């Protein structure tokens, strides 16, 4: 039986859908996941990043469907703070070169087990957390090591809808896909 997700993106097996159905928290890296990984610096030190509106819609739909969302990123950026605030993401951890303490805090605060947590990343700094999650996801253009070890690799690249793809996977597996009709902010 083909799932709606397979029709929209790529074939997935029943085991992956079962993992996705148990997720209650999605943790995302930022650079290379919400963005394409490039950082634009202006002459006056201004930093720019591009975010995809479809990812924003997916995050809002996921939160509406009862799945919490958090960001753990190694860098600090006012742009990230503003974007996550516009998406109403309540848990934003910046400047986290070691992401395990933030992961542990989230897990305890939300009273979750590892199998209830998904993580999406693009580079080796994400692997320490990903290996503890019930669903580890690498974006299409992630580092090869991450792609080798992730439970799922998105069909879309970071910054080009990969987060939305994962949100759709979670919503479809939890039978909440059509339950949101909001904006992408």
C-alpha positions in Angstrom: 0.0 0.0 0.0 1.4 3.4 -1.0 1.3 6.1 1.6 0.4 9.7 0.8 4.0 10.6 1.8 5.4 8.3 -0.9 3.1 9.9 -3.5 4.3 13.4 -2.5 8.0 12.8 -1.9 9.6 9.4 -2.1 8.9 5.8 -1.1 9.2 5.0 2.6 8.7 1.8 4.4 6.2 1.0 7.1 8.9 1.0 9.8 9.8 4.6 9.1 6.1 5.6 9.2 5.8 3.9 12.6 8.9 5.8 13.9 7.4 9.0 12.7 4.0 8.3 14.2 5.6 8.3 17.7 7.3 11.7 17.4 6.3 14.4 19.9 9.3 16.7 19.5 11.1 17.8 16.4 14.6 19.3 16.9 16.1 21.2 14.1 19.6 22.5 13.3 19.4 25.9 11.5 22.3 26.5 9.1 22.1 23.9 6.3 18.6 22.8 7.4 16.3 25.8 7.6 18.8 27.6 5.3 21.0 26.4 2.5 24.0 26.7 4.8 25.5 29.8 3.2 25.9 32.9 5.3 26.0 36.3 3.6 28.0 39.0 5.3 27.7 42.6 4.3 30.5 45.2 4.4 29.1 46.5 7.7 29.0 43.0 9.2 25.3 42.5 8.5 24.5 38.8 8.4 21.8 37.5 6.0 20.2 34.1 5.6 17.3 32.9 3.4 14.5 30.8 4.9 11.9 29.0 2.9 8.3 29.8 3.5 7.2 26.2 3.0 9.4 25.2 6.0 7.6 27.9 8.0 4.2 26.5 7.1 5.3 23.0 8.0 6.5 24.1 11.4 3.3 25.9 12.2 1.2 22.9 10.9 3.3 20.5 13.1 2.8 22.7 16.2 -0.9 22.9 15.4 -0.9 19.1 15.2 0.5 18.8 18.7 4.2 18.2 18.0 6.6 20.5 19.8 9.5 22.1 17.8 12.9 23.2 19.0 16.0 24.6 17.5 19.6 23.7 18.6 22.3 25.6 16.7 26.0 26.1 17.1 25.9 29.7 16.0 24.2 32.8 17.5 22.1 35.0 15.2 19.5 37.6 15.7 18.0 36.5 12.4 17.4 33.0 13.9 15.7 34.5 17.0 13.4 36.6 14.8 12.5 33.8 12.4 11.8 31.3 15.2 9.7 33.9 17.0 7.6 34.5 13.9 7.1 30.7 13.7 6.2 30.6 17.4 9.0 28.0 18.1 9.2 28.0 21.9 12.6 26.3 22.4 15.5 28.0 20.8 19.1 27.1 21.8 21.8 29.1 20.1 25.6 29.0 20.6 25.5 25.3 21.4 28.7 23.8 20.1 27.9 20.7 22.1 24.2 20.1 21.5 23.7 17.2 24.0 23.0 19.5 27.1 20.2 21.3 25.2 18.8 17.9 24.0 18.9 16.5 27.6 17.2 19.6 29.0 14.4 19.5 26.3 13.9 15.7 26.9 13.6 16.3 30.7 11.5 19.4 30.5 9.0 17.8 28.0 9.2 14.5 29.8 9.9 12.5 26.6 11.7 9.3 25.7 14.3 9.1 22.9 11.9 7.3 20.6 9.5 10.3 20.8 12.1 12.8 19.5 13.2 13.5 15.9 16.2 15.5 14.8 17.1 16.9 11.4 20.6 18.0 10.6 23.2 18.5 8.0 26.7 18.0 9.4 28.8 16.0 11.9 28.0 18.4 14.8 24.4 17.0 14.6 25.3 13.4 14.9 25.9 13.3 18.7 22.2 14.2 19.2 20.8 12.3 16.2 22.1 8.9 17.4 19.9 9.2 20.5 16.7 10.1 18.6 13.9 7.8 17.6 14.0 9.4 14.1 17.2 10.8 12.8 17.0 12.8 9.5 19.6 14.1 7.2 18.9 16.7 4.6 19.6 15.7 1.0 22.8 17.7 0.8 24.1 16.7 4.3 27.6 15.5 5.0 28.0 11.9 3.6 28.6 10.4 7.1 25.2 11.8 8.3 23.4 10.5 5.2 25.0 7.1 5.8 23.7 6.8 9.3 20.3 8.6 9.3 17.0 6.8 9.4 15.8 9.0 6.6 17.3 11.4 4.0 15.1 14.1 2.6 14.5 14.4 -1.1 14.9 18.1 -0.8 18.0 20.1 0.2 18.5 22.2 3.3 16.9 25.6 2.8 14.7 24.3 -0.1 11.9 22.6 1.8 13.6 19.8 3.6 12.1 20.8 6.9 8.6 20.9 5.3 9.2 17.4 3.9 9.9 16.1 7.4 6.9 18.0 8.9 4.7 16.4 6.2 6.2 12.9 7.1 5.3 13.4 10.7 1.9 14.8 10.1 0.9 12.1 7.5 2.2 9.3 9.8 0.1 10.8 12.6 -2.9 11.3 10.4 -2.9 15.1 11.0 -1.8 16.2 7.5 -4.9 18.2 6.5 -5.6 19.7 9.8 -3.9 23.1 9.4 -4.9 26.1 7.3 -2.7 28.9 8.5 0.1 31.0 7.2 3.8 30.4 6.7 4.8 33.7 8.2 
